[in-house]
Amino acid sequence: MASTSFFRGIRSNYWMACPFSISNRRCGPYFCTLQSSKAQTVPHKENIQGQNKVQERTSQSISRKPLEQIMHGYEAIIGIETHVQLSTTTKAFCSCPYFYGSRPNTNICPVCMGLPGTLPVLNSKVVNFAVKLALALNCELSMISKFDRKQYFYPDLPKGYQISQFDIPIATKGFIDLDLPVEFGGGHRRFGITRVHMEEDAGKLLHSEGSYSQVDLNRAGVPLLEIVSEPDMRSGLEAAEYAAELQRLVRYLGVSNGNMQEGSLRCDVNVSVRPIGQVEFGTKVEIKNMNSFSAMNRAIDYEISRQTLLHSQGQSDQIVQETRLWEEGYQKTVTMRKKEGLADYRYFPEPDLPEVVLTNDYIENIRRSLPELPEAKRRRYEMMGLSLQDVLFLANDMSVAYFFDLTHENGADAKLAANWIMGDIAAFLKNEHLTIDEIKLTPNELANLIASIRDGTISGKIGKEILFELLSKGGTVKKIIEEKNLVQIVDPGEIKQW
Amino acid sequence: MKPTYGRVSRFGLMAYASSLDVIGCFGSSVYDVAILLQVISGHDRLDATSSKREVPDFANKLASIDNLDSKPLKGLRVGLIQETIGERVDAGVIQVVQSAASHLEQLGCVLSEISLPTFSLGLPAYYILASSEASSNLSRYDGIRYGKQVEAGELGALYGNSRGNGFGAEVKMRILMGTYALSAGYYDAYYKNAQQVRTLIKKCFKDAMKDNDILISPAAPSAAYKIGEKTDDPLAMYAGDIMTVNVNLAGLPALVVPCGYVDGGPSGLPVGLQMIAAPFREEELLKVGHIFEQTRRCFRFAPIS
C-alpha cells in the first residue's frame, strides 16, 4: 500500500490550523520504518516449528487423555481481561467517527494523531456506556473517578501514553451470573468482576513486505471499556461462557457490537495451575489471540493441560510468566514474549482532563433506562416453565428474546411459542441467512397461528405450511386460512359427506 | 500577566507541564496587557481544563490618571510575603520592593507583612511536577509521524536515536528527572509528595487571601544575571524561579510590573514587583498594576498612556 495516501483523510474544517502539511509529503520511510524484529506480534515460522519439536511429546499426550484425567489433583485458576470497543458515534476524546474497515488513516484528526498542541475532551457517551455496563455487572460505581496516563513507547500509540484509568476506575466489585450450556452439563455460575474502567484504544501496525511497518491510526482514540474478572473460572468452558455472557450483555445494552472477529471484544486470559489444597496461585501465563469463544475454550484447556503436565512431571519450574499466543492452525499456545520483570508504565493522573463526577440522578436515570438483562430474562423464562435449553436459546439473542416475549404477550403459550421459534423458525433463519428482525412473520401472527392450532381451526401440519407462507410472504393467519380454505373439519358428519 | 489556570485555553499550545501551563501576556503597559488578556481569555470546548467563567471587560475598567484621586487604592489590603524579602534574596531587590510597597501605602493601601510557611517547598515541588508532566508530554516527539526520524534496524534504537538527536541538553535533563520521579518505587516519594505540597501551598494562599486582597513579592530573588553565567549550575538557575513557582502551583493570577532598579550594567537592572490575587481576580491586579504604573514615575521605560 502506498504510504503517500496515508494522511489524505485529514478533515480540514476547524482543523485548518494544523501546522503540519503531512498530506502532501512523500513519506516512504517517513511514517513507517521499524524493521520487523521485536515489534512483530506474530512469531517467526521457524520459531513456531522449533517450539513444535520441543512440545511435540507434550501435545501428543495432551490430545490422548481427557482433561479431567490429566487434571486429577490439580486445579486451574483463570482470570480474564476483556476489552470492549464502544459503539459511540465519535471517539473517546475527539470528534472523529470510527468505522471498522475504513481505509488506513481516514478516521483521524490532530487530536487522535497526538499532534502538538492538541488536547483530549471526554466524550460523555463513554461515561454513559461505562455506567450502563457497570450497573449491568452489579458493580459499585465511583462517584468521582479520574483518568491517568499509561506511558510506553510504541508506534501505534501516537501520544506516547494511553489515557486510561489506574487507581480509581469508574466501577469495581461486581459480578456476572450465567448458565453453562446444557450439553456441557449445565449449571449456574457467578463470576466476580474486579473492575471496569474507561480507556482509549491504540492504532494498528501493518506489517507489510519489506523492511518497514506502517501505522494506521484509525482505531487510535476509540473508546474501550476494560473489564477485569476475579480469578474465578476453572476451565476453558467457564471462561468462554463468561466471555459469551459479556458479549450478550454489551449487545443487550447496545454499548458495543461485541464482535470478536472485528476486535470489538478482545479477551486476554490469565491461566495458572496449582495442586488442589495449595493456597497460593501457580505462575500465571497470559494467552492472547483468541478470536472466538470456541478458540478461547480450546486455548485455555490446552494451556491448562500443558501446565498440569509440567506440574505432574515435576517440571513446574518450566512454567514461566509469559505471554503466549493461541495458534489456531496448530491448536496450541506458543510463547510470544517472556516477561522481563514488571513493565513500569509510570502512571500519573491525566492533567488534561478533569475528574469524572457522577451524580445519583445521572446513575438512576441510566438504571431506569436499562433493558431487561440476559440473566433476568433467563430466570423469568425459567419461571414460565421452559426447559433450560429453551431458556438459553431464547435469551441468547436479544432480538429472538424480544420476538418470543411479544408472541407470548399476544397470548401464545410459552412452551409452544418457544418450540416454533427454536424449531421451524430457527431452521428457516439458518437456511435463508436471515436474522429474526428480517422476517415477514410478526410475533402477533405467530401467536394467532398457535391459537388457531390450539382451538382446532387448523391442524399442526397445516400450521406448518401457513408458517412458511408467513415467513416468506407475510400476511395474516386468518387471511391465509380463508384464501386457501384450510379450515380443519372436525365434525365427523361433515367429513362423512366427502 | 500570568492569568488564572484555565482562564486562557491551552489548545494549540505545545504542552510542557499541562497542570501548570498558562498562556500569559507581555505588554509595554498594563493597559496593553488588559486588551490582550481580554482577547485570549474564555472557555474553549477543545480544552477541558479551560474555565467557563465569564470574562470581564478588563481594559475598559482601567481609570485614566486624570480621574484618580489622591488615594485611588484606599482600603485595598496588601500583604507583603515575608519569605520573599529574607534570606537568599538580593538586598537591592528587597529595598526596591519595600519602596514599591511604601508607594502602594501612599496610594491608600493597607500594607501588612504576611507569612506563607510553605513558601520554600514550592521550588522542589514545582520542578518535580513540571518535569514529570514534561517527560510525558514530550513522549509524542518520537520521530514516528513527523520530525526527524533516525532510521534504525530496531524499534528501541529508532526511538532512542530520534529523540536523542532531536532534544537539547536541558530538555533531556528534565525528561530524565521527570521519568525518574514517575518510576515505580519513586512515585510516592517524589510525585505524590509534590502533589501533597501543592495542596498545602494552595491552602496557604487561600488562607492569606482571606485577610488580603492582593499579595506582593519580588518577581525574582535577584536582578537578571548575565547570559551564560549560571549555565553550569542548573540548580542556581532553577532557584531564580523561587518567587513565581508557588503562584504557578496554586494556579493563581499574578501580574509583574517594573518597580525600580538595582545597580548593574551601564544603567542599572530593572526589578519586578509581583502582585498575586485570588483565582480569576485578574481584574483587581490590572487595576492595581495600572494605577501603580501611572503613579510611580521613578523608572524610565514604562510608557504612560
Boltz contact constraints between the chains, C-beta under 6 A:
constraints:
  - contact:
      token1: [A, 20]
      token2: [B, 146]
      max_distance: 6.0
  - contact:
      token1: [A, 33]
      token2: [B, 151]
      max_distance: 6.0
  - contact:
      token1: [A, 34]
      token2: [B, 155]
      max_distance: 6.0
  - contact:
      token1: [A, 34]
      token2: [B, 158]
      max_distance: 6.0
  - contact:
      token1: [A, 35]
      token2: [B, 153]
      max_distance: 6.0
  - contact:
      token1: [A, 37]
      token2: [B, 154]
      max_distance: 6.0
  - contact:
      token1: [A, 39]
      token2: [B, 155]
      max_distance: 6.0
  - contact:
      token1: [A, 114]
      token2: [B, 140]
      max_distance: 6.0
  - contact:
      token1: [A, 116]
      token2: [B, 14]
      max_distance: 6.0
  - contact:
      token1: [A, 117]
      token2: [B, 12]
      max_distance: 6.0
  - contact:
      token1: [A, 117]
      token2: [B, 13]
      max_distance: 6.0
  - contact:
      token1: [A, 117]
      token2: [B, 14]
      max_distance: 6.0
  - contact:
      token1: [A, 119]
      token2: [B, 11]
      max_distance: 6.0
  - contact:
      token1: [A, 119]
      token2: [B, 47]
      max_distance: 6.0
  - contact:
      token1: [A, 121]
      token2: [B, 48]
      max_distance: 6.0
  - contact:
      token1: [A, 149]
      token2: [B, 136]
      max_distance: 6.0
  - contact:
      token1: [A, 151]
      token2: [B, 136]
      max_distance: 6.0
  - contact:
      token1: [A, 153]
      token2: [B, 159]
      max_distance: 6.0
  - contact:
      token1: [A, 155]
      token2: [B, 144]
      max_distance: 6.0
  - contact:
      token1: [A, 159]
      token2: [B, 140]
      max_distance: 6.0
  - contact:
      token1: [A, 160]
      token2: [B, 139]
      max_distance: 6.0
  - contact:
      token1: [A, 160]
      token2: [B, 140]
      max_distance: 6.0
  - contact:
      token1: [A, 161]
      token2: [B, 136]
      max_distance: 6.0
  - contact:
      token1: [A, 344]
      token2: [B, 183]
      max_distance: 6.0
  - contact:
      token1: [A, 344]
      token2: [B, 184]
      max_distance: 6.0
  - contact:
      token1: [A, 346]
      token2: [B, 182]
      max_distance: 6.0
  - contact:
      token1: [A, 348]
      token2: [B, 182]
      max_distance: 6.0
  - contact:
      token1: [A, 351]
      token2: [B, 18]
      max_distance: 6.0
  - contact:
      token1: [A, 351]
      token2: [B, 19]
      max_distance: 6.0
  - contact:
      token1: [A, 352]
      token2: [B, 18]
      max_distance: 6.0
  - contact:
      token1: [A, 353]
      token2: [B, 48]
      max_distance: 6.0
  - contact:
      token1: [A, 354]
      token2: [B, 48]
      max_distance: 6.0
